[in-house]
Amino acid sequence: MHELNWTDVQRHRLKTLNAPPNTLKDQFETASQRNRAFQDIEKQLVRQERERLATFLTDRLRPRVCVLESLLIKTLNRHGFAQVTTPAIISQTDLERMSVSKSHPLNRQIYWVDSQRCLRPMLAPNLYKLMRELGRVFKEPVRLFEVGSCFRKESDGALHASEFTMLNLVEMRLPLENRKARLQELAEIVMTAAGIENYASVTESSEVYGNTFDIVCGTDNLEAASCAMGPHPLDSAWGITDAWVGLGFGLERLIMASQGSDSIGKWRRSLSYLDGIRLRI
């Protein structure tokens, strides 16, 4: 006898209610058996989500992504990195300095404010500017980081969001031969703070930085961070001449990995979910 799976509507409903992966694989002999099981499981999950929501409102009080942001700020401060905050609106010239011309693939994902300004799709342009300015004043190593929203016209897929939270950290003026080891060390600092042990580095090609390596985690090799180092061909446009290393982490993806989640939608800024909990229960 052919066994039945959940209908698409039932599967979607169970996923939004954070059903365990094994539950989504259940099979049934008849449609009536499946529908009774769905009703029972849905009631159980709704009760569970109401309890989680009550716990958030009375105990946790802060979304995981905010807790992680605070933890990373303290961790990086402890390791000698200074936090900066920069504007969310950048110029077309800044994009072009990052090689994002009008013909660049990333240009189609830009949210333009007007003909000359846009919402930043990345934190790097402003950090480049601060590296240059601080490099003029200080001869010692410069260590900076920023946590902030970035914006791209992404699809509504499970791994992408149109507004997402980035952590970018950069260290300038270190020996050339130490760059890769330093990237690995900084990646370990952040991943440990995020509570993620199962991760690896893989070589990738970036639309902006060329050949780099990414930090991936989990059984699905979820990309959690991109890493780059200089001297780099982009440096001359920003007046940077020193060696540097930089890492960019997606905070919502770090939460996905730490929680074993398969969707960024539950953790991004949203009016449908609160800290991974579906509001329309």
N, C-alpha and C positions, 0 to 999 in steps of 0.2 A: 504494500500500500504506500502511495506517495505521501510523505509527511509534509505538513504545512509550516511555513515560517510566519513570523509576524507580518501583517500588512505594512505598507510603507507609512501609513498614517500612525499605526500603533507603534512602530519602531521609532518614528520621530518623537512621538509623545514620551516614550520610555527614555529616550536619550536626553530629552530636555529635563526630565525629572531625575537625571543622574543614575539611571539603572546600571547595575554591574554588567560588565562585558559578557559574562556567562549567560545572564538573563536574555540578552539580545540574541543569543544563539539558540534559544529554546525552539523546539519543533513539536508539532501536534498532529494527531491523527485526523481530527475533524475541526471544522471551522467553529462549531459551538464550543468545543473544548478550548480552543485558542481564545475565543472571546471571553469565556468565563475566567480563564487565567489572566487575561489582560485586565479585566475589571478588578480582580483581587490584587494584582501586583500594583496597578495604578493607585488604588486606595492606600496601600502600604507605603508607596513612594511619596504620595502627597503628604501623608502623616509625617514621614521622615523629613521632608523638605520644610514643613511647617516648624518642626522642632529645630532644624538647623537655622532657620530664619530667626526664631526666638532666641537661640543661643547667640547669634550675631548681634541682635539688638540689645541684649542684656549683658553679654559677657565679652565676646571678641571685640566688638565696637568699631573695628577698623578693617577694611578689606585687606586681603593678603598682599595685594600688590603695594599698598601703602605701607604695610608693616615691613615688607621686603625693602622698599625704598629707604625707610629709616635705618634699617639694619645695614644696608650697603653704604649709606652715608657715614655712619659711625665707623664701619670697618675701614673704608678708604681714608677717612680722616686719621685713623689710628696708624695707617701705613704711610702717612705723610702727604696725602693728596688733598689739595684745596678744592672745595666746591665752588662752582661759579653758576650764575644764572644769566641767560642771554635772551634776546628777543626771539619770539616765535615767527616773526615776519622777516624774511630776508629778501635781498634784491636779486633780480635776474642776473646781474653781474656776478654775484656770489655763486650762483648756480653754474655759470659759464666757467668760472675759475675752478670748479669741481669737475669740469669737462662735460657738464650736462647742457649741451647745446640744444637748439630747437629740434635737431634731427636725432637726438639721443633717445633711446627707448624709455628712459626714466622721465623724460619731459612730458610724456602723455599722462603721467600719474600725478602731475603737479596741480595743486589747488591755487589758482591765481587770484590774488586780491585785486590787482589791476594790471595794466600792461607791463609794469616794471617790478612788481613785488608779488611774493607768494608766501604761503605757509610753508615752513621749512619741512622738507622731506627727510632731513637728517640733521644731526647736531654738528657735524664736522666743520661747516663753513665758519661758524662763529668761534669754534675752538681754534681753528687755524689763525684767526685774527688775534685771539688772546695769546696764543703761542708767540706770535710775532712781536706783539707789544711788550709782553713780559720778558721775552728774550732780549729786548733792547736794554732792559733795566737790570736784570739779574744775570750773572754769569754762572750761577749754580744750576743744577738740574731743576727743571720746571715740571711739576706734577699737578695736573688739573683733572677735574671730572665735572660732568653735568648730568642731571637727570631731568628729562622733560619730554613733553609730547611732540611727536612728529606726525606728519600727515601725508598720506598718499592715496590716490584713487585706486585702491585695491579691490579685487573681487571679494565677495562675501564668503570665501572659502574658509575651511576650518583653521587655516594657519595664518590668515591675513586679516588685518583690520585697517580701516581708513584713518583711524587715530590710534596711535600706540605709544607706549612709554619706552624711551630709550635711556640707557646709561652708556655714556661715552667717557672713557678715561684715556688720558694721554700722558706720556712721560717723554720729555725732550732733554737732550744732552746726556746720552749714555754711550759707552763704548760700542762701536759697530759690532764687534764680535759677541756682545752680550744681548743683542736685540731679541733673538728667537727664544733664548732661555728666559729673558725677562717677560716676554709675552706669555709663556707657559706658566711662569710664576704668578703673574697677575690674573690669568684665567683661573688658576687654582684658588686664589684668594676669593674671587667673586663666586665661583661655583660652590665652594665650601660654605660661604656665608648663605647661599641660597639653599643649602641642604641637598645638593645634588652630587652624588658620588660617581655615578655611571655616566661618564662623558669621555670624549676623545677629540682629537684635532684631525681635520682632513683638509687637503689642499683643494681650493676652489678658485674660480675665476669671477671677479667682481666687475660689475658694470662701471664702477667708478675707479677702483684701485688696481684693476688688473689681477694678476695672480696673487692670491692671499691664502690664508687658511681659516677655516671656520671651526667653531666649537659645536659639536653635535652631542646629543644626549638621548638616552632612552633606547628602547628596542627599535624604534622607527627612525633613529638618527635625526631627531628634530634639531634644526639649526637654531642654536641659542645665541650665538655671537659670531661676529666677523672680526678678523684681526688684520692689521696692516702695519707696515714699518717704513721708515724713511732713512736716508734720502729717497725721495720718490719723485717721479716726473711732475706731479701736481705741485710740489713744494715751491717752485720758482714763482708761480703766480701769486703766492702768498708771502714771499720774502723769507722763506724758511730755508736755512742752510745746515742746521744741525741734525744729527741722528735722532730719531724718535721712534716710539712704538705706540700704537693705539688699539683699543678694543671697543666694540659697540655691542651691547647686550640688549635684547628685547625683554623687558621685565615680565610682560604677560606670558611670554614663552617660557621663561624660567618658572613661573607659577604653574603653567601647564605641565612641565616636566616634573616638578616636585610633587604635584597632586595626581600624576598619572592620567591627566585629562587629554582628550583628543580634539578639543575645540578651543580656540582663542576667544570665541564669542562670549563664553561664560566669565571671562576674567577682564575683558577690556572695559573701558568706560561705557556704561549701558544704562538704559531704562527698562530693560527686560530681565537682566540678571543683577543680583547683588552678591558679590563675593562667591560667584559660582552657583548661586541658588536662583532657580527660576521664580520670578515674582508672580507671573500669571499661573498660579497653581490650580 
